[in-house]
Amino acid sequence: MKLHIQDTFNKELPADSITSNYVRQVEKACYSLVTPQKTANPKILHVSPEMAENLGISIAETQSELFQNIFTGNEVLPNTQPYAMCYGGHQFGHWAGQLGDGRAINLAEVVHNHQRWAIQLKGAGKTPYSRTADGLAVLRSSIREYLCSEAMFHLGVPTTRALSLALSGDQVLRDILYNGNPAYEKGAIVSRIAPSFLRFGNYQIFASRQDYENLKILVDYTIKHFYAELGNPSKGTYLKFFQEVSNRSLDMVLHWQRVGFVHGVMNTDNMSILGLTIDYGPYGWLEGYDYGWTPNTTDAQNKRYRYGKQPEMVLWNLYQLANAIYPLIEETAGLEAILEDYKTKYESKYLAMMRSKIGLFTQRENDAALIQELEENLHRTETDMTIFFRNLSRFEKDNPDHGFLDIQDAFYDSLDQKSEIIQIWNNWFHQYSKRLSFEKETDSERAIQINLINPKYVLRNYMAQLAIEAADKEDYSVIDELFQLLKNPYAEQPEHEKWFAKRPEWARNKVGCSMLSCSS
């Protein structure tokens, strides 16, 4: 296995002067050197062939003992220095100080086909940033991260990727609901891949400590390697950099809203500087369309990171990043203009995204009102988001009276044919029919376009839970079945029709399906 290793992060940026691995505050450094913890009985459970190919690893090599040892932390790649990154962050709106890679260890950077990839292990042991934790991860959360990061990529959502999922062979103690009932679970390790794992918090930690020298070094490094088109570092370049981060973050959250993804823990240390979805913890997928839903038990009371508030939370996080890089720019007008620009762009881009979801390819004055009424209707009774928008492709614009029949499978409760809700829906479908009369596409042409925007299959919470429960019994077939299914989320895949279904009632209040915590 010959990887083209070309490390930059741990070559060009300041290192922790202390090389011993113990929990501490790390000053004036972007990272600390850390060796992954050897495991009792590692076993690779699944590998993403696409991600292996991106790294220049053959399928045969993924089945080797060397691959297993490297991607479970039991062997270090030659001439590399694994490390954990130092960063801070706002957690649920409050500055938390130093956080850092508490259970993530970066192995190396690989360049293949002119693309740079950072390789990271999650769950490979303690680092100086582990605080009171053990640096490990469990199979339950590792399956969810492995499946979701690859599924998001195939949905067209900007995301980190995953290469492999492995058992460590160790037992890990976790309190899944933080209710004083810890239990041992199977330990696991996910190999996560991204061009970079830099987060807003990497910049915030230096700003919070008034270490502007290293802040500048890190921002300059980021521009050099990931925003090179912006030119040489200057105050103007830093503003352009912030504008580009804002644009990418906006595009990311619009994709989340489009497919019904709820991140669950949008702290600034979970915001990628590249606009990627990062850190798959207590995430969830909308089943009933609900702006107020959050999957995170920690956020259940305040619902700071609920589905409908995600775009606002991205903006809040961008404000924190603006505050962090302000010392390099020393004027607020440019930063404030970019933040205002985010608000304006969000409104127009959200409207454009929703138009595409319902098959409107031109713009008309009353589109916003039509879409707002649609969203209000979706909230009137529990309505499955994925099924509703997918089935909307069946609508015939010259037959609006048939509209409700097209989407009735999306409702969790059966409705009386004379109910007020059905009448409201019928009224909306008649308005929708009139609006479609201004579009040139035929029903079949519109259906094709809608189905490219609205996925048929997403990683519903209960689906991931079924994979977890099977894997606990050493049956890994459900992991592979879902992995293969989610490679083509917009395709009909009639052989997998069983997964195009509303959440089963047994999953409504089940731990892992409706309730998730940060415990992993």
C-alpha positions, 0 to 999 in steps of 0.5 A: 500500500503506497500512499502519496503522503504529503503532510502540511498541517504538522509541517507548516504550523506550530506544534505543541512543545510538550510531546507527552500525552496527558490532558492539559491546556495547550498554548501557542500551538495548532496541534499536539503529537499523539500516537493512536492507542493499540487495540485488543482485537481489531477487525475491519467491518466495512470499507467505502470502495469509492473513498479507497479509490480516492486515496489510491488504495486498491480493493485488494489492499483494503483486505490486507492486515496492513490496512487493518492495522493502520486504520485501527491505529495499531500501526503508524504509517512510515515517516508520519507523525500523527497528531490531534488539533487544538481548537476552542468553541462556543457550545450551545451559545456559550464559550467553552474555551479549549476543546480540541480533538478529544477522540480524533487523531489525524494520521497523515495527508495524502495527495492522489489525482491532484486532490489532498485528503487528510486521514483521521481516526475517530475513537483511537484513544486519548489526546491532550484534549480528551478532558475527562473522556477516554478518547474512544468511540462505540460501535453504535455511534460509529455506524451512524457516522460511517453510513451518514457521511457517505450517504450525504456525499451521494445526496450531493451535500458538502460533507466529510467522508468515511473510509472504513468502519472497524471494531477495536475489540475493546469494551467501552463504558458509556451512559447513552442517555446521561441518566446515571446508567452506564453500560459497556458497549463494543468499541469501534473506530471510523476512519474519517476523510476530508481535505481538511478538518479545520473548524471555526474553533481552530481560529477562535482559540487563538483569538480568545488568547490574543495570540494573533501571531499564530492566528495569522499563521493559521489563516495564511496556511488555510488560504494557501492550501484551500483558498489559493485562488484568493491570492496572497495574504492581506486584509483584503484577502482575509475579507474575501476568505470570510466571504467564501467561508460564508458562501460555502456555509450557506450552501451547506445548510441549504442542502441540509434543509433541502433533504431534511437533515438536522445536525443536532449540535451546531457548535462552532467547533463543529463548523468546517472552514471548508463548508463541509458537514462535519462531526456526525453526532446526534444528527437526525432526519426529519420524518414528520415535517417539523421546523421545531424538531431536534434529535439531540436530547441535550438540546431538547429543552431550548431547541437551539439547533432545531431544523427550522433554526439551522440557517440562523445558527450558521449565521450566528457561528459566522459572527463568531468567526468574524470576531475571531479574524477581526484582529487581522482586518481591524475594521468591521464594515467589510465583515458586517457587509458579508454577514448582511449579505448572508441574510439576503442570499439565504432568503433568495436561495431558500426560495429558489431551492423550494421552487426546485423541490416542487418543480417550479423552474421560472419565477413568479411574484406569488411563489413565496406565498405559495411555498409558505402556505405549503409549509404551513400545510405540512405542519398541520398534521404529521407529514413525512417530508421525504415521502411527500416531496418525492410523491409530489412528482406524481402530480398532474397539473391538469388534474388537481382534484387527484393531488391529495391521492398522490401524497396521502401515503406521506401522512402518519395519521389517516384523515377523514375524507371530509376533514378540514385538512383535506379541504385545505390541501385540495385548495393548495393543489388547485393553486399549485395547478394554476402556477404550474400552467406557467411552466413549459415542462410536461408532467413527466418532464417535471417529475424527472426534475423533481426526483433529482432534487428530492431523494427517495431514500435517506438514512432515517434514524430507525434504519441506522438503528436496525443496522446497529442492532444487527451489528451488535449480534455480529450481523453486518449485512444491514450496514452493507445493505444501507450503504449500497442503497444510499449510494443512489438515493434519487434512483427508484431502486424497486428492489429496496422499496421497503426502505421507502416507508414512514417511520414505523410506530415502534421507532417513534419514542425508541432511543436511537430513533427519536432520541439521541445524545452526544454519547459515543 
